Amino acid sequence: MGALANDLQSFRAYHPGELVKEELEYRHISQKSFARKLGLSYTAFNEVLNARRPMSSELALMLEAVLGINADVLVRMQTDYNMTVARKNVTIMERIKRLRQAAAVL
């Protein structure tokens, strides 16, 4: 039996900051000036764009207002990113395996 589309896992986690970064590049908008206009520190904003910091709901709403990217999509992308990274974490997956074995005994 073939794999269902709903069961497929992303090969690479795609952080919503990457999407925003590409959008800014496409529009020829400087990250530094854009961060300043949003009232954010450039360093913090750059960390989101480079997937070193999560996309907050508040930032997603600001980006929706300015760039027109749906905030719900950005927040869902962040959740998907978090789950993909967690599923690739060997330590977490080993712990889950042990929990499943313990639960099977109950």
C-alpha positions in Angstrom: 0.0 0.0 0.0 1.3 3.5 -0.9 2.0 6.3 1.5 -0.8 8.8 2.0 -0.1 12.5 1.5 -1.1 13.1 5.1 1.5 10.7 6.4 4.4 12.2 4.5 7.1 14.0 6.5 9.0 17.0 5.3 12.6 16.2 4.2 13.7 19.6 5.6 12.1 21.7 8.2 11.0 25.0 6.6 11.0 27.9 9.1 8.5 30.7 8.4 11.4 33.2 8.7 12.9 31.7 5.6 9.7 32.6 3.7 9.7 36.2 5.0 13.4 36.5 4.2 12.7 35.4 0.6 9.8 37.8 0.4 11.9 40.8 1.5 14.6 39.8 -1.0 12.1 39.6 -3.8 10.7 43.0 -2.9 14.2 44.5 -2.5 13.5 45.5 1.1 16.5 45.8 3.5 16.1 43.6 6.6 17.6 46.3 8.8 15.3 49.1 7.6 12.3 46.8 7.7 13.1 45.7 11.3 13.4 49.4 12.3 10.0 50.2 10.7 8.4 47.4 12.7 10.0 48.7 15.9 12.1 45.5 16.3 15.8 45.1 16.9 17.6 44.1 13.8 19.4 41.2 15.6 16.2 39.7 16.9 14.5 40.0 13.5 17.5 38.6 11.7 17.4 35.6 14.1 13.8 34.9 13.1 14.7 35.2 9.4 17.6 32.7 9.8 15.6 30.2 11.8 17.4 30.7 15.1 14.4 32.1 16.9 10.7 31.1 16.6 8.1 33.3 14.8 5.8 34.7 17.4 2.1 35.3 16.8 2.6 39.0 17.3 5.3 39.2 14.7 3.2 37.1 12.3 0.3 39.7 12.7 2.7 42.6 12.0 4.0 40.9 8.9 0.5 40.2 7.8 -0.4 43.9 8.1 2.8 45.0 6.3 3.5 42.3 3.7 0.1 40.7 3.3 1.3 37.2 4.3 -1.5 35.5 6.2 -0.5 35.3 9.9 -2.2 32.0 10.4 -0.1 30.5 7.7 3.1 31.8 9.3 2.1 30.4 12.7 1.1 27.0 11.3 4.5 26.9 9.5 6.2 27.6 12.8 4.3 24.7 14.4 5.1 22.4 11.5 8.8 23.4 11.8 8.8 22.7 15.5 7.2 19.3 15.0 9.7 18.4 12.2 12.7 19.4 14.3 11.3 17.5 17.3 10.7 14.3 15.3 14.3 14.4 14.1 15.6 14.8 17.6 17.0 11.3 18.5 16.9 11.9 22.3 13.2 12.9 22.2 12.3 10.0 19.9 14.1 7.5 22.2 12.2 8.9 25.1 8.9 8.6 23.3 9.8 5.0 22.3 10.3 4.2 26.0 7.0 5.9 27.0 5.1 3.9 24.4 6.6 0.7 25.7 5.7 1.6 29.3 2.2 2.6 28.2 1.7 -0.8 26.4 2.3 -2.5 29.7 -0.6 -0.6 31.4 
